[in-house]
Amino acid sequence: MKYPDQARRPAQFGLSLLALCSLILVAEPESARLADIYAGNTYRMVTGILAAALLAVQWSLLNSRSAAPQGARTRMVRHYWLGAVAPLFLLAHATSAGYGYQSALAWAYVANCGLGLMAPMIPTSSGSAWPRAWMPMHIIGAILVTALVLIHIVVVFRYN
């Protein structure tokens, strides 16, 4: 299957956002004003719900490749654009990767976004194993991120 040409723009935009997100997570910039905003429980809950909603919508687009041909391209492009803006949802929710499972969640999220955004750049006609391995890796990454998000939700509600 050849990826649609209109997927290249979201991939380039998303990879730029992903680089910015990675820099912020590594640098962990400190700002009293941002710290006050991020400390609010309501803010954390709203941004967490939005990030979880993004994840749910992305999963709802799972059958985009196997669905009826009409509209499949539109769903895939929507999936690309949502993946491109996904780093913003992470940054809106946290400016630090945290520790332990939170760090694993943040970096698994970033890695899976990066893996997904590479899709339009994968040559489908090449004889290498990469095009065949990419999709299972992206799905496994999405399952890992989803599992870590569920753990995060349980821990947050259990201990707060």
RAMO-V999805 format. One record per pair of residues at least 12 apart in sequence whose C-alpha atoms are under 8 Angstrom apart, sorted by the first residue. I is the first residue (numbers start at 1). J is the second residue. D is the distance in whole Angstrom. If there is no record, write none. Layout:
i=I j=J d=D
i=I j=J d=D
This chain:
i=1 j=124 d=7
i=2 j=124 d=6
i=3 j=119 d=8
i=3 j=120 d=6
i=4 j=73 d=7
i=4 j=77 d=8
i=4 j=120 d=7
i=5 j=120 d=8
i=6 j=77 d=7
i=7 j=77 d=6
i=7 j=80 d=6
i=7 j=81 d=8
i=7 j=120 d=6
i=8 j=120 d=6
i=8 j=121 d=8
i=10 j=80 d=6
i=10 j=81 d=5
i=10 j=84 d=6
i=10 j=117 d=8
i=11 j=80 d=7
i=11 j=81 d=8
i=11 j=84 d=6
i=11 j=117 d=5
i=11 j=118 d=7
i=11 j=120 d=7
i=12 j=117 d=8
i=13 j=84 d=6
i=14 j=81 d=8
i=14 j=83 d=7
i=14 j=84 d=4
i=14 j=85 d=6
i=14 j=87 d=8
i=14 j=117 d=7
i=15 j=84 d=7
i=15 j=114 d=7
i=15 j=117 d=7
i=17 j=84 d=7
i=17 j=85 d=7
i=17 j=87 d=6
i=17 j=88 d=7
i=18 j=87 d=6
i=18 j=110 d=7
i=18 j=113 d=8
i=18 j=114 d=7
i=21 j=87 d=6
i=21 j=88 d=7
i=21 j=90 d=8
i=21 j=91 d=7
i=22 j=110 d=7
i=24 j=95 d=7
i=24 j=96 d=8
i=25 j=95 d=6
i=25 j=96 d=5
i=25 j=97 d=6
i=26 j=96 d=8
i=26 j=97 d=8
i=28 j=95 d=6
i=28 j=96 d=5
i=29 j=95 d=7
i=38 j=93 d=7
i=38 j=94 d=7
i=44 j=93 d=6
i=47 j=89 d=7
i=47 j=92 d=6
i=47 j=93 d=5
i=48 j=93 d=6
i=50 j=89 d=7
i=51 j=86 d=8
i=51 j=89 d=5
i=51 j=90 d=7
i=51 j=93 d=8
i=52 j=149 d=8
i=54 j=82 d=7
i=54 j=86 d=8
i=55 j=146 d=8
i=58 j=79 d=6
i=58 j=82 d=7
i=58 j=83 d=8
i=61 j=75 d=7
i=61 j=76 d=8
i=61 j=79 d=7
i=64 j=76 d=6
i=80 j=116 d=8
i=80 j=117 d=7
i=83 j=113 d=6
i=83 j=116 d=7
i=83 j=117 d=7
i=84 j=113 d=8
i=84 j=117 d=7
i=86 j=113 d=7
i=87 j=110 d=7
i=87 j=113 d=8
i=90 j=106 d=8
i=101 j=148 d=7
i=101 j=152 d=8
i=102 j=148 d=8
i=102 j=152 d=7
i=104 j=148 d=8
i=105 j=145 d=6
i=105 j=148 d=6
i=105 j=149 d=7
i=108 j=141 d=7
i=108 j=144 d=7
i=108 j=145 d=6
i=109 j=141 d=8
i=109 j=142 d=8
i=109 j=145 d=6
i=111 j=141 d=8
i=112 j=138 d=6
i=112 j=141 d=5
i=112 j=142 d=7
i=112 j=145 d=8
i=115 j=134 d=8
i=115 j=138 d=6
i=116 j=138 d=6
i=119 j=134 d=8
